[in-house]
Amino acid sequence: MAALAAIAPGQETVTSAVLSPCIGICELDATGYCVGCHRTGDEIAGWLGFHPQWRLHLMEQVLPSRERARTAQAAPVRNAG
């Protein structure tokens, strides 16, 4: 059986690439977050330079958390009664 070729450090494969969360609504709000993808300006600017594991962490943990928090802040308050 042939051995698998090693991947050079820093070289990504297609399977290890993390897509961008950009949805084409590129506008930073007053809090500094993009209204489309919930990234900061620094995260947007540095996205392609970030390690794939960091991008994955942002996509799976940080950005969904920001979206939930922003949705909760924007939800109207209902009066009981």
Beta strands, then each sheet from edge to edge (+ up, - down):
end
